[in-house]
Amino acid sequence: MTSSTIATRPQKMHFSEIEAAQELGLNLDQFRTLIRQHITYGQEEDGNITNTVFQPSDLLLLKFLSGPLREQNEALRASAEQLQAQLV
């Protein structure tokens, strides 16, 4: 979520688990792991993740917490693109 997309897109007030993961540039498993590591307190709360609605302020906090995961995803994408270019 860059500043240019924030400025040009209407502000959305609620995000599902899938939408929140997409906004952060994470896959669903990474997103759930992020929530488990920083937000929930045990397995009894894991079932609530799929039912949770996230607000823009939640995404801002999760964006800071997900920095290393997003960097890892970007590096993997770059490597995949390089391999694909070499195969062509």
C-alpha positions as a Markdown table, in Angstrom:
| # | Residue | x | y | z |
|---|---|---|---|---|
| 1 | Met | 0.0 | 0.0 | 0.0 |
| 2 | Thr | 1.9 | 3.0 | -1.2 |
| 3 | Ser | 1.1 | 6.7 | -0.6 |
| 4 | Ser | -0.1 | 7.1 | -4.2 |
| 5 | Thr | -2.6 | 4.3 | -3.9 |
| 6 | Ile | -3.9 | 5.7 | -0.6 |
| 7 | Ala | -4.4 | 9.1 | -2.2 |
| 8 | Thr | -6.1 | 7.9 | -5.3 |
| 9 | Arg | -8.3 | 5.1 | -3.9 |
| 10 | Pro | -11.4 | 5.7 | -1.8 |
| 11 | Gln | -10.7 | 4.9 | 1.8 |
| 12 | Lys | -12.0 | 1.5 | 2.7 |
| 13 | Met | -13.1 | 1.2 | 6.3 |
| 14 | His | -13.1 | -2.6 | 6.9 |
| 15 | Phe | -11.0 | -5.4 | 5.5 |
| 16 | Ser | -11.5 | -9.1 | 5.6 |
| 17 | Glu | -8.6 | -11.4 | 6.5 |
| 18 | Ile | -7.9 | -12.0 | 2.8 |
| 19 | Glu | -8.1 | -8.4 | 1.8 |
| 20 | Ala | -5.8 | -7.4 | 4.7 |
| 21 | Ala | -3.2 | -9.9 | 3.6 |
| 22 | Gln | -3.4 | -8.6 | 0.0 |
| 23 | Glu | -3.1 | -5.0 | 1.1 |
| 24 | Leu | 0.1 | -6.0 | 3.1 |
| 25 | Gly | 1.5 | -8.0 | 0.2 |
| 26 | Leu | 1.5 | -11.2 | 2.1 |
| 27 | Asn | 0.0 | -14.6 | 1.4 |
| 28 | Leu | -2.7 | -15.8 | 3.7 |
| 29 | Asp | -0.4 | -18.2 | 5.7 |
| 30 | Gln | 2.1 | -15.4 | 6.3 |
| 31 | Phe | -0.7 | -13.1 | 7.4 |
| 32 | Arg | -2.0 | -15.6 | 9.9 |
| 33 | Thr | 1.5 | -16.3 | 11.2 |
| 34 | Leu | 2.0 | -12.5 | 11.7 |
| 35 | Ile | -1.3 | -12.3 | 13.6 |
| 36 | Arg | -0.4 | -15.3 | 15.8 |
| 37 | Gln | 3.1 | -13.9 | 16.6 |
| 38 | His | 2.0 | -10.4 | 17.5 |
| 39 | Ile | -1.7 | -10.3 | 18.3 |
| 40 | Thr | -3.3 | -13.5 | 19.6 |
| 41 | Tyr | -2.5 | -15.2 | 22.8 |
| 42 | Gly | -2.9 | -18.9 | 22.0 |
| 43 | Gln | -4.6 | -21.5 | 19.9 |
| 44 | Glu | -8.0 | -20.8 | 21.4 |
| 45 | Glu | -7.9 | -17.4 | 19.6 |
| 46 | Asp | -6.8 | -18.8 | 16.2 |
| 47 | Gly | -10.3 | -19.5 | 15.2 |
| 48 | Asn | -11.2 | -15.9 | 15.5 |
| 49 | Ile | -8.7 | -14.7 | 12.9 |
| 50 | Thr | -10.9 | -15.7 | 10.0 |
| 51 | Asn | -13.9 | -13.9 | 11.5 |
| 52 | Thr | -12.0 | -10.7 | 12.3 |
| 53 | Val | -12.6 | -7.5 | 10.5 |
| 54 | Phe | -9.5 | -5.2 | 10.2 |
| 55 | Gln | -9.6 | -1.5 | 10.1 |
| 56 | Pro | -7.1 | 0.8 | 8.3 |
| 57 | Ser | -5.4 | 1.5 | 11.6 |
| 58 | Asp | -4.9 | -2.2 | 12.1 |
| 59 | Leu | -3.3 | -2.5 | 8.7 |
| 60 | Leu | -1.0 | 0.3 | 9.5 |
| 61 | Leu | 0.3 | -1.4 | 12.6 |
| 62 | Leu | 0.5 | -4.8 | 10.8 |
| 63 | Lys | 2.4 | -3.1 | 7.9 |
| 64 | Phe | 5.2 | -2.1 | 10.3 |
| 65 | Leu | 5.2 | -5.6 | 11.8 |
| 66 | Ser | 5.3 | -7.3 | 8.5 |
| 67 | Gly | 8.3 | -5.5 | 7.0 |
| 68 | Pro | 10.7 | -8.5 | 7.0 |
| 69 | Leu | 8.0 | -10.8 | 5.5 |
| 70 | Arg | 7.3 | -8.2 | 2.7 |
| 71 | Glu | 11.0 | -7.9 | 2.0 |
| 72 | Gln | 11.3 | -11.6 | 1.8 |
| 73 | Asn | 8.4 | -11.8 | -0.6 |
| 74 | Glu | 9.9 | -9.1 | -2.8 |
| 75 | Ala | 13.2 | -10.9 | -2.9 |
| 76 | Leu | 11.5 | -14.2 | -3.9 |
| 77 | Arg | 9.5 | -12.4 | -6.6 |
| 78 | Ala | 12.7 | -10.9 | -8.0 |
| 79 | Ser | 14.5 | -14.2 | -8.0 |
| 80 | Ala | 11.5 | -15.9 | -9.8 |
| 81 | Glu | 11.5 | -13.1 | -12.4 |
| 82 | Gln | 15.2 | -13.6 | -13.0 |
| 83 | Leu | 14.9 | -17.3 | -13.4 |
| 84 | Gln | 11.9 | -16.9 | -15.7 |
| 85 | Ala | 13.9 | -14.4 | -17.9 |
| 86 | Gln | 16.8 | -16.8 | -18.1 |
| 87 | Leu | 14.5 | -19.6 | -19.3 |
| 88 | Val | 13.0 | -17.5 | -22.1 |
